[in-house]
Amino acid sequence: MIDVENLALGFGETVILENLNFSVQRGEVFVILGGSGSGKTTLLKCLVGLLQPLRGSVRIEGATRPGLNGEPPSYGVLFQSGALFSSLSVLDNVRLPLEKWTDLDDAATDAIARSKLRLVGLEGFEAYLPAELSGGMKKRAGIARALALESPLLFLDEPSAGLDPVTAVELDELILTLNSSLGMTMVIVTHELESIFKITRSCIMLDREAKGIIAQGDPRELREHASDQRVLHFFNRTSPGA
């Protein structure tokens, strides 16, 4: 689904990440992880076309995506905050991609938006404003909007951030349900270890000092057998001085 080759990212002459090479297979849940400042969100911005690479390439379904070019996106995005429009109802937020990118009439867009809200467990909340929703419900509404165009690929930026443990587990379960029932490919940025071990068997770990990938594979294997001490400390929640 995604091929990243020799990718370098940065701003001006400042290089944040370099020599990135990895692939995301169709239908898998793939996690990008690392400590604060390691470049996780910077990489995500490049993958969705919001940041141009300094070098290298990103190919989605075989096509190079140099940036947003006015065409309908081939993927959906859940932003960390949910990024819902505060003045619009939940239903109207989900309708937005359909109104922008399709020629469907109001009845059709309404029906599709309602079905996506039902899919994420928000049936009955169509008329609510974002301010009337809990943090977890905002994330679910953001996912419903990301699903509106039936894209086979979904990017999620820190989906569990700011959520209580129970709500975070429920969101993990929703991600796994969507992945298995719809066959969606998901790329998730997170540093939440409980979520990582539950939702994926494929990840890359970024490091700020290395400016690149220091580990790749199944997080369970990396927790037990990684040769890099930084990786072991991360997955086992230990201090380098311990």
C-alpha positions in Angstrom: 0.0 0.0 0.0 2.8 2.4 0.9 6.5 2.4 -0.1 8.9 4.9 1.4 12.4 5.0 -0.1 15.4 7.0 1.0 13.2 9.7 2.5 14.7 12.8 4.2 12.6 15.4 5.9 13.3 18.8 7.4 12.8 22.5 7.2 15.3 24.6 5.3 18.8 23.3 6.1 17.6 21.5 9.2 17.3 17.8 8.7 14.9 16.1 11.1 14.8 12.6 9.5 16.9 10.9 6.8 17.4 7.6 5.1 13.9 6.3 5.9 13.0 3.1 4.1 9.9 1.1 5.0 6.8 -0.4 3.5 3.2 -0.7 4.7 1.3 -3.8 3.5 -2.3 -3.7 2.4 -4.7 -4.5 5.2 -2.3 -4.1 8.1 -2.2 -1.8 11.1 1.2 -0.1 11.0 2.5 2.0 13.8 5.0 4.9 13.8 6.4 5.3 17.3 9.2 7.0 19.1 9.9 9.5 21.9 9.0 13.2 21.9 10.7 15.1 19.2 11.6 12.0 17.2 9.8 13.2 14.1 6.6 11.1 14.2 4.2 13.8 13.2 6.7 15.3 10.7 6.7 11.9 8.9 2.9 11.7 9.1 2.6 15.1 7.5 4.8 13.9 4.6 2.8 10.7 4.1 -0.5 12.7 3.8 1.0 15.3 1.5 1.3 18.2 3.8 5.1 18.3 3.8 7.4 17.9 0.8 10.4 15.7 1.3 14.0 17.0 1.1 14.9 13.8 -0.7 13.4 10.4 -1.5 9.9 9.4 -2.3 6.6 8.2 -0.9 4.4 6.0 -3.1 0.8 5.1 -2.2 -0.7 2.3 -4.2 2.2 2.7 -6.7 1.6 6.4 -7.3 4.0 9.1 -6.2 2.2 11.8 -4.2 4.2 15.0 -4.2 1.5 16.9 -2.3 -2.1 17.9 -2.3 -3.1 18.7 -5.9 -6.8 19.4 -5.8 -7.8 15.8 -6.4 -9.9 13.7 -4.0 -7.7 12.2 -1.4 -7.1 8.4 -1.6 -7.0 8.2 2.2 -8.7 9.5 5.3 -7.0 11.3 8.2 -7.8 11.5 11.9 -6.0 14.5 13.4 -4.8 14.4 17.0 -7.5 16.8 18.3 -10.2 15.4 16.0 -10.2 18.8 14.1 -14.0 19.0 14.0 -15.6 22.3 12.9 -17.0 23.7 16.1 -19.9 25.5 14.5 -21.2 22.4 12.6 -23.1 19.4 13.9 -21.5 16.0 14.1 -23.5 15.0 11.0 -22.5 18.1 9.0 -18.8 17.5 9.9 -19.0 14.0 8.5 -20.9 15.3 5.4 -18.1 17.7 4.5 -15.8 15.4 2.4 -18.8 14.1 0.5 -20.0 17.7 -0.3 -16.6 18.7 -1.4 -15.5 15.7 -3.5 -18.7 14.1 -4.8 -21.8 15.1 -6.8 -24.2 13.2 -4.5 -27.4 14.9 -3.5 -28.3 15.9 0.0 -30.2 12.7 0.7 -27.3 10.5 -0.3 -24.7 12.4 1.6 -26.9 12.4 4.6 -27.4 8.6 4.4 -23.7 7.9 4.0 -22.8 10.2 6.9 -25.3 8.6 9.2 -24.0 5.2 8.2 -20.4 6.2 9.1 -21.5 7.5 12.5 -23.4 4.3 13.1 -20.2 2.4 12.2 -18.2 4.2 14.9 -20.9 4.0 17.6 -22.3 7.5 17.4 -25.8 6.8 16.2 -28.1 9.3 17.9 -25.5 12.0 18.2 -25.9 13.5 14.7 -27.3 16.8 15.9 -24.7 17.3 18.6 -22.1 20.0 18.3 -18.4 19.0 19.0 -18.4 21.0 22.3 -21.1 18.7 23.5 -19.1 15.5 22.9 -16.5 13.8 25.2 -12.9 13.4 24.0 -13.5 9.9 22.9 -16.6 10.8 21.0 -14.8 13.6 19.2 -12.2 11.0 18.1 -14.9 8.7 16.9 -16.6 11.5 14.9 -13.2 12.3 13.4 -12.8 8.7 12.3 -16.4 8.7 10.8 -15.4 11.8 8.7 -12.2 10.1 7.6 -14.2 7.1 6.4 -16.8 9.2 4.5 -15.1 8.7 1.1 -14.7 4.9 1.5 -10.9 5.3 1.3 -9.0 2.0 1.8 -6.2 3.8 3.8 -6.6 5.7 7.1 -3.9 7.8 8.9 -4.4 8.4 12.7 -2.3 10.9 14.7 -2.2 9.9 18.4 -5.7 8.6 18.5 -5.5 7.7 22.3 -3.9 11.0 23.3 -5.8 12.7 26.2 -8.2 9.8 26.7 -8.8 7.9 30.0 -7.7 4.3 30.0 -11.2 2.8 29.4 -12.0 5.1 26.5 -8.5 4.4 25.0 -9.2 0.7 25.1 -12.5 1.2 23.4 -10.9 3.2 20.7 -8.3 0.5 20.2 -11.1 -2.0 19.8 -12.8 0.2 17.2 -9.6 0.4 15.2 -9.2 -3.3 15.2 -12.9 -3.8 14.3 -12.6 -1.4 11.3 -9.4 -3.0 10.2 -10.8 -6.6 10.2 -14.4 -5.8 9.0 -13.4 -3.3 6.2 -9.9 -4.6 5.4 -8.6 -1.1 5.9 -4.9 -0.3 6.0 -4.1 1.9 9.0 -1.0 4.0 9.7 -1.0 5.2 13.3 1.3 7.6 15.1 1.4 6.9 18.9 3.7 6.4 21.9 1.0 4.6 24.0 2.6 1.2 24.7 -0.6 -0.6 25.7 -2.2 0.4 22.4 0.9 -0.5 20.4 1.0 -4.1 21.8 -2.7 -4.5 21.3 -3.3 -3.1 17.8 -0.2 -4.0 15.7 2.5 -6.5 14.8 4.3 -4.1 12.5 6.0 -0.9 13.6 9.0 1.4 13.1 10.6 3.3 15.9 12.1 6.8 15.2 14.9 8.4 17.3 15.7 12.1 17.5 19.4 11.7 17.8 19.7 9.1 15.1 17.4 11.2 12.9 15.9 8.0 11.5 14.6 4.5 12.2 16.3 2.5 14.9 14.0 -0.5 15.1 11.4 -2.1 12.8 9.2 -5.2 13.2 6.8 -6.7 15.8 6.8 -4.7 19.0 6.6 -7.8 21.1 9.8 -9.1 19.5 11.5 -5.8 19.9 10.5 -5.6 23.6 12.3 -8.9 24.2 15.1 -9.1 21.7 16.1 -5.7 20.3 19.8 -5.2 20.1 19.6 -1.4 20.6 19.4 -0.4 24.2 17.2 2.7 23.4 14.6 0.3 22.0 14.6 -1.9 25.0 14.3 1.1 27.3 11.4 2.4 25.4 9.4 -0.8 25.2 10.1 -1.8 28.8 9.7 1.6 30.3 13.1 1.7 31.9 15.5 4.5 32.3 18.9 4.4 30.5 20.5 4.9 33.9 18.6 2.0 35.5 
